[in-house]
Amino acid sequence: MPRFKTKGVLDRDPLADLWKHTLSRIPSVYGRLAYLASLRDPNSGLYRHHGLSLVFGREESGRALQDSHRQVFLEWLSLPLPAKSSDLTAYLTGLEDGRGIVATTWLRTGHFRNLIPDYATRAQKAQFRHESETLLQMIRNAYAVESPFPGSAQSA
């Protein structure tokens, strides 16, 4: 008996499989965005997911990941600002470190910029950066914390 079902037995494409088995289980849009961005290789820009590649092949699974990243990014951009605030706060609440620490660190390092798909337009990139910075500053201010690094100053 084969260890993995063949593509025909699954009767799904990689995009449907990804949404059914992975993305639908991530409760926030921002969480899905962060997850998909983490699957993009920083050296090549290619998307990689071992399990999806085993079943559907590297090229087809890479396209599904890229398409999903684009779809989730556009979904995030279309949310009203209050919904974005709630969604981002929910995502940060699920992280190990406190919301204030994460917001402060992301503002300092610009980590959130890594979530932008490569093919986003200049306007989409600017909107994402501006809204992310605004929301992170609000979260940082609401959950003010001391710097996690002794002797370092927090940046505004």
Secondary structure, 3 states (H helix, E strand, C coil): CCCCCCHHHHCCCHHHHHHHHCHHHCCCHHHHHHHHHHCECCCCCCECCHHHHHHHCHHHHHHHHHHHHHHHHHHHHHCCHHHHHHHHHHHHHCCCCCHHHHHHHHHHHCHHHHHCCCCCCHHHHHHHHHHHHHHHHHHHHHCCCCCCCCCCCCCC
